[in-house]
């Protein structure tokens, strides 16, 4: 009998090429009049924000743009964006960009309305709310942040903390594949592997809320992205590949929003926090090694999903398929141009112990891993990845 579970997701999904041009109509229909648009300076420079801002202005909506978001946003950026929303008298927030912009926008919508301190919102279910209305528009196919209840913030010099609450799930997720056409191959590859990790970890999660809806979404996400990632990396103008990657990323986001991720992410966070390696690449560096470690208890789960990404693995017996899956994922990353080892991104060998210590602090994630991870295990995984 199916165990009880809860599945929460975004209220409305708008998907399709060119849909970003309708952002003003969507906002106007919801009665939003004064918006804060949260984005990053790179998207301003390349002009990707222009058409969205023009659409909002054409709908007689007053827009203030906060464009100071940086990768792995620190607390001061979140606070500055929140103050910008209050100063503008914003009645809604739009996040436009990669995961960092979307995560920042979520917290701005929460803090600008509720007034609660960010420090008290960290953790699972600690945010009080209410929040401002929120629309999220991803420009990368990777984080799935547009449909998740999670926002990650860098605290201090390297540590990352998360706010996890249904309050952070937006009212609208607007997905336009055209916004991803200009992504460089390296970003396409790293964010794409990140999305695949979301689906893989959600499917095998030890969370009590691992459920048939999340597993079905994870499977469809892997099917879509398995056939599209290399095409999107090597032929960035492939409209079909870009659409499949963006849709797959969202489905993976819905999956792990309800059946949470685990040790791959736990071990990736210290890599990004200490060495400023992009999150997707950090995941890619440890993914095959965590899967090999987990295969002792999650081998059947991995064997079940492996042919969705690599159809040729259906010819391999179940016993060897999980190991082959880890090997093929590592080879996929290399074919997509990602560096395969920690040493290749200038992480020194002497840092492995420090990273193992930090990874063990990610209890929110490690509790979901299908095999318990000790500090010695974490260090051994880093050693294999180095």
C-alpha distance (Angstrom), angle and dihedral (degrees) to the residues before:
residue distance angle dihedral
X1 . . .
X2 3.82 . .
X3 3.79 111.3 .
X4 3.82 119.1 -124.4
X5 3.82 114.6 -88.4
X6 3.79 142.7 166.7
X7 3.80 122.8 -132.0
X8 3.81 119.3 -170.2
X9 3.77 126.7 176.1
X10 3.79 144.1 157.6
X11 3.81 119.0 -57.4
X12 3.81 96.8 -128.7
X13 3.80 134.1 15.6
X14 3.81 120.3 -162.8
X15 3.82 112.1 -170.7
X16 3.77 132.4 175.2
X17 3.78 146.5 90.7
X18 3.80 110.4 -74.0
X19 3.81 94.8 14.4
X20 3.81 92.1 122.3
X21 3.80 87.7 74.1
X22 3.81 88.0 65.2
X23 3.79 94.7 58.6
X24 3.81 92.5 106.6
X25 3.80 92.3 52.9
X26 3.80 91.0 48.6
X27 3.79 92.9 49.8
X28 3.81 93.3 44.8
X29 3.81 91.7 51.3
X30 3.79 88.6 57.8
X31 3.79 93.0 51.0
X32 3.79 95.8 -112.5
X33 3.81 111.4 155.9
X34 3.84 107.7 164.0
X35 3.79 115.8 40.9
X36 3.76 136.6 -176.6
X37 3.82 110.0 -151.9
X38 3.81 111.7 -157.5
X39 3.80 117.4 -156.8
X40 3.81 143.5 130.1
X41 3.82 132.0 -93.7
X42 3.81 93.7 -112.6
X43 3.79 92.4 62.7
X44 3.78 89.8 48.2
X45 3.82 90.4 52.3
X46 3.80 95.1 51.2
X47 3.81 91.4 45.8
X48 3.78 96.1 -119.7
X49 3.80 92.0 132.2
X50 3.81 94.8 51.9
X51 3.80 99.8 83.4
X52 3.80 93.0 46.3
X53 3.79 92.1 49.1
X54 3.81 89.9 47.7
X55 3.81 91.1 50.5
X56 3.80 90.6 52.4
X57 3.80 92.7 46.9
X58 3.80 90.8 49.1
X59 3.80 87.5 56.7
X60 3.84 89.2 55.9
X61 3.79 91.9 -110.2
X62 3.80 117.6 146.9
X63 3.79 108.8 -129.1
X64 3.79 131.1 -167.5
X65 3.79 115.2 -171.9
X66 3.79 120.8 -145.4
X67 3.80 105.2 -166.4
X68 3.80 104.0 166.5
X69 3.80 97.5 99.8
X70 3.80 114.3 133.2
X71 3.79 131.3 -170.0
X72 3.79 113.5 -76.7
X73 3.82 89.8 12.5
X74 3.81 114.7 -130.8
X75 3.78 123.2 -140.4
X76 3.86 94.8 -99.7
X77 3.83 90.7 59.8
X78 3.81 91.0 52.0
X79 3.80 90.7 48.2
X80 3.82 92.7 48.0
X81 3.79 91.9 50.6
X82 3.80 90.3 48.1
X83 3.79 90.8 52.9
X84 3.82 89.5 49.4
X85 3.81 89.7 54.8
X86 3.79 92.0 49.9
X87 3.81 93.2 45.9
X88 3.82 90.1 52.0
X89 3.79 92.7 46.5
X90 3.79 88.3 -126.3
X91 3.79 116.5 -164.4
X92 3.85 92.3 -170.6
X93 3.80 140.5 14.8
X94 3.80 131.3 -137.6
X95 3.79 121.3 -162.6
X96 3.81 112.9 -155.9
X97 3.79 121.3 -178.5
X98 3.77 141.3 27.7
X99 3.75 127.4 -20.5
X100 3.80 94.3 -72.4
X101 3.81 93.1 57.5
X102 3.80 92.6 44.3
X103 3.81 92.9 47.9
X104 3.79 90.4 49.2
X105 3.80 92.3 48.7
X106 3.81 91.0 52.3
X107 3.78 91.8 55.6
X108 3.80 93.1 43.6
X109 3.80 90.0 54.9
X110 3.80 89.2 50.4
X111 3.80 101.1 42.4
X112 3.81 98.2 38.9
X113 3.79 90.7 57.3
X114 3.81 104.1 32.5
X115 3.79 99.1 37.4
X116 3.79 90.5 -146.4
X117 3.83 118.2 146.8
X118 3.78 114.5 -101.1
X119 3.80 89.6 -132.6
X120 3.80 90.4 63.3
X121 3.81 94.1 49.2
X122 3.81 96.7 60.9
X123 3.78 115.6 110.5
X124 3.78 134.1 34.7
X125 3.80 116.9 -37.7
X126 3.81 96.4 -10.9
X127 3.83 97.6 117.1
X128 3.81 110.0 102.2
X129 3.80 104.4 -168.4
X130 2.91 153.6 148.7
X131 3.79 102.7 -165.1
X132 3.79 137.4 -165.2
X133 3.82 119.2 -98.5
X134 3.79 109.8 -81.1
X135 3.81 138.2 -155.9
X136 3.80 122.3 -177.3
X137 3.81 124.7 -159.2
X138 3.83 115.0 -173.1
X139 3.79 120.5 -152.0
X140 3.80 94.3 -174.5
X141 3.80 130.5 56.0
X142 3.76 100.5 -132.2
X143 3.78 125.7 65.5
X144 3.81 100.4 53.2
X145 3.80 85.2 -150.7
X146 3.81 89.7 141.6
X147 3.82 89.6 75.3
X148 3.81 104.2 29.0
X149 3.83 133.4 95.4
X150 3.80 92.5 -137.2
X151 3.79 134.4 98.7
X152 3.81 121.7 -179.2
X153 3.81 121.8 -152.7
X154 3.80 130.6 -175.1
X155 3.79 110.6 -126.4
X156 3.78 122.6 -167.6
X157 3.78 113.9 -16.2
X158 3.79 102.4 -39.6
X159 3.79 115.4 -9.3
X160 3.79 120.0 107.2
X161 3.79 125.1 -151.7
X162 3.77 129.2 -173.5
X163 3.77 135.3 -141.2
X164 3.80 107.0 -149.1
X165 3.79 117.6 -174.0
X166 3.82 139.1 127.5
X167 3.80 84.9 -121.7
X168 3.82 88.2 76.1
X169 3.81 94.9 59.6
X170 3.82 103.9 105.6
X171 3.77 128.5 -125.1
X172 3.81 92.3 -127.4
X173 3.81 134.1 22.6
X174 3.81 111.5 -164.7
X175 3.80 114.0 -165.5
X176 3.79 119.4 -172.4
X177 3.83 114.3 171.7
X178 3.81 90.3 -158.3
X179 3.80 88.8 71.1
X180 3.82 88.7 65.1
X181 3.81 98.7 49.5
X182 3.81 93.9 94.5
X183 3.80 96.8 49.8
X184 3.82 111.1 126.7
X185 3.81 116.0 -116.0
X186 3.82 93.6 -109.1
X187 3.81 92.6 53.3
X188 3.79 91.6 44.0
X189 3.80 90.0 52.3
X190 3.81 97.4 45.7
X191 3.79 95.6 44.9
X192 3.79 91.1 43.7
X193 3.80 92.8 54.3
X194 3.81 88.2 46.5
X195 3.80 89.7 57.5
X196 3.78 91.5 48.2
X197 3.81 89.7 51.8
X198 3.81 89.0 54.1
X199 3.78 90.8 55.7
X200 3.82 95.1 43.1
X201 3.80 94.2 48.6
X202 3.81 93.6 43.1
X203 3.80 91.0 52.2
X204 3.83 93.6 51.5
X205 3.81 97.9 33.0
X206 3.80 117.8 139.9
X207 3.80 89.3 -146.5
X208 3.80 114.5 130.1
X209 3.80 85.3 -128.9
X210 3.81 94.4 60.1
X211 3.79 98.3 129.9
X212 3.81 142.7 175.3
X213 3.81 93.6 -104.6
X214 3.81 92.9 55.4
X215 3.80 91.8 44.8
X216 3.81 91.8 50.6
X217 3.80 91.3 49.5
X218 3.81 91.1 46.9
X219 3.80 90.8 52.4
X220 3.80 93.5 50.2
X221 3.81 90.2 46.1
X222 3.80 91.3 53.8
X223 3.79 92.1 46.1
X224 3.79 91.6 53.1
X225 3.79 97.1 42.9
X226 3.80 95.8 41.0
X227 3.77 89.2 63.5
X228 3.79 96.6 39.6
X229 3.81 112.3 38.5
X230 3.78 99.8 82.3
X231 3.80 91.7 42.8
X232 3.80 91.0 51.5
X233 3.81 91.5 47.9
X234 3.79 97.4 47.1
X235 3.82 99.1 31.8
X236 3.78 105.6 32.9
X237 3.80 93.2 179.7
X238 3.82 93.0 59.9
X239 3.81 98.1 121.5
X240 3.79 94.2 -166.1
X241 3.79 93.5 51.1
X242 3.80 92.0 47.5
X243 3.80 91.5 49.8
X244 3.81 92.6 48.1
X245 3.80 91.8 48.6
X246 3.81 93.6 49.8
X247 3.79 93.0 46.2
X248 3.79 92.0 44.1
X249 3.79 91.2 50.1
X250 3.79 90.8 52.7
X251 3.80 93.1 48.2
X252 3.80 89.8 49.8
X253 3.80 88.2 50.0
X254 3.78 91.1 53.7
X255 3.80 89.2 48.9
X256 3.80 98.1 51.8
X257 3.80 92.7 38.3
X258 3.80 85.5 70.4
X259 3.82 103.0 24.7
X260 3.81 101.4 38.8
X261 3.80 130.4 -135.4
X262 3.77 123.7 -108.7
X263 3.81 145.2 -172.3
X264 3.81 99.1 -7.6
X265 3.78 89.1 62.3
X266 3.80 93.3 39.2
X267 3.80 90.8 56.9
X268 3.79 93.5 40.5
X269 3.81 95.5 57.4
X270 3.84 96.2 68.5
X271 3.80 89.6 49.5
X272 3.79 91.5 55.9
X273 3.79 95.5 36.9
X274 3.80 97.1 52.6
X275 3.78 102.6 28.9
X276 3.81 102.8 26.8
X277 3.78 93.2 -124.3
X278 3.83 110.4 161.8
X279 3.78 111.8 -97.1
X280 3.80 96.1 -118.0
X281 3.80 92.4 51.0
X282 3.82 90.3 46.7
X283 3.80 88.4 56.1
X284 3.79 92.4 47.0
X285 3.81 91.9 52.6
X286 3.81 94.4 58.5
X287 3.83 101.5 27.2
X288 3.82 101.1 94.1
X289 3.79 92.5 42.9
X290 3.81 93.8 51.1
X291 3.81 90.1 48.0
X292 3.80 90.8 52.4
X293 3.80 89.4 50.1
X294 3.82 92.3 47.5
X295 3.80 95.2 45.3
X296 3.80 90.0 88.5
X297 3.82 89.6 71.2
X298 3.82 104.6 12.7
X299 3.79 100.1 40.8
X300 3.80 93.9 113.6
X301 3.82 91.9 51.3
X302 3.80 91.8 50.0
X303 3.80 91.9 45.1
X304 3.78 89.5 53.8
X305 3.80 95.9 54.7
X306 3.81 99.4 34.6
X307 3.85 96.0 87.6
X308 3.82 90.5 52.8
X309 3.80 88.8 67.0
X310 3.81 98.9 28.8
X311 3.83 109.9 24.9
X312 3.82 92.1 -169.3
X313 3.82 89.1 68.4
X314 3.80 89.3 71.5
X315 3.81 85.7 78.8
X316 3.81 91.7 61.6
X317 3.78 120.7 84.8
X318 3.79 117.2 -105.2
X319 3.80 91.8 -110.0
X320 3.80 94.7 63.6
X321 3.79 99.0 29.2
X322 3.82 97.7 86.8
X323 3.81 91.5 54.5
X324 3.79 90.7 46.5
X325 3.81 89.5 49.8
X326 3.81 91.4 57.4
X327 3.82 90.5 47.1
X328 3.81 92.8 49.3
X329 3.80 92.8 48.5
X330 3.79 90.0 52.5
X331 3.80 90.4 49.1
X332 3.81 90.6 47.8
X333 3.79 91.2 55.9
X334 3.79 90.3 50.9
X335 3.81 92.2 48.6
X336 3.80 88.0 52.0
X337 3.81 90.2 55.1
X338 3.80 99.6 -106.0
X339 3.81 118.7 142.9
X340 3.81 109.1 -108.1
X341 3.82 103.2 -149.8
X342 3.79 138.4 49.5
X343 3.79 90.0 -122.9
X344 3.80 88.9 57.7
X345 3.82 89.5 65.7
X346 3.83 92.3 47.4
X347 3.80 98.3 -101.6
X348 3.82 106.5 152.5
X349 3.78 121.0 -131.1
X350 3.79 91.6 -122.1
X351 3.84 89.7 63.3
X352 3.80 93.9 65.7
X353 3.80 94.9 86.3
X354 3.80 92.4 48.9
X355 3.80 90.8 50.0
X356 3.79 91.0 49.1
X357 3.80 89.3 54.0
X358 3.80 91.2 50.7
X359 3.79 94.2 44.8
X360 3.79 90.4 57.8
X361 3.82 88.7 60.2
X362 3.82 89.3 65.6
X363 3.79 92.5 86.7
X364 3.82 91.5 147.7
X365 3.81 87.5 66.8
X366 3.79 103.8 30.3
X367 3.80 91.9 59.2
X368 3.82 87.6 67.0
X369 3.79 95.8 53.7
X370 3.80 114.1 114.2
X371 3.82 89.9 -134.1
X372 3.83 123.0 41.5
X373 3.81 112.8 -108.0
X374 3.80 121.1 -145.9
X375 3.77 125.0 -168.2
X376 3.80 88.8 -103.9
X377 3.80 89.2 52.6
X378 3.80 91.5 50.9
X379 3.77 91.6 50.1
X380 3.81 91.2 48.3
X381 3.81 91.0 51.4
X382 3.80 90.9 50.5
X383 3.79 89.1 47.4
X384 3.81 90.8 53.5
X385 3.82 89.7 48.1
X386 3.81 93.5 48.4
